[in-house]
């Protein structure tokens, strides 16, 4: 392992999965201005769209999350090419 290339400022950070509101705490160097209180302790907060707590590969459940209506946009866009 090379010396002097790894960050020194690791700290405990709370990661929040926004799809299911689960929070887990681990060490990170990621910067953030937001904080969250977890069990009486305040941690820097990093928001995630998906994590191991909600990803179908890890949960074994297939769950469709359509946050921006992407499926409807796709269907409307390509409906003119629909075979009759």
Secondary structure as the mmCIF struct_conf table of DSSP 4:
data_model
#
loop_
_struct_conf.conf_type_id
_struct_conf.id
_struct_conf.beg_label_comp_id
_struct_conf.beg_label_asym_id
_struct_conf.beg_label_seq_id
_struct_conf.end_label_comp_id
_struct_conf.end_label_asym_id
_struct_conf.end_label_seq_id
BEND BEND1 UNK A 3 UNK A 4
BEND BEND2 UNK A 6 UNK A 6
BEND BEND3 UNK A 8 UNK A 8
STRN STRN1 UNK A 11 UNK A 17
TURN_TY1_P TURN_TY1_P1 UNK A 18 UNK A 21
STRN STRN2 UNK A 22 UNK A 28
BEND BEND4 UNK A 33 UNK A 33
STRN STRN3 UNK A 35 UNK A 38
TURN_TY1_P TURN_TY1_P2 UNK A 39 UNK A 40
STRN STRN4 UNK A 41 UNK A 48
BEND BEND5 UNK A 49 UNK A 49
TURN_TY1_P TURN_TY1_P3 UNK A 52 UNK A 54
HELX_RH_AL_P HELX_RH_AL_P1 UNK A 56 UNK A 59
BEND BEND6 UNK A 60 UNK A 60
BEND BEND7 UNK A 67 UNK A 68
HELX_RH_AL_P HELX_RH_AL_P2 UNK A 70 UNK A 78
HELX_RH_3T_P HELX_RH_3T_P1 UNK A 79 UNK A 81
#
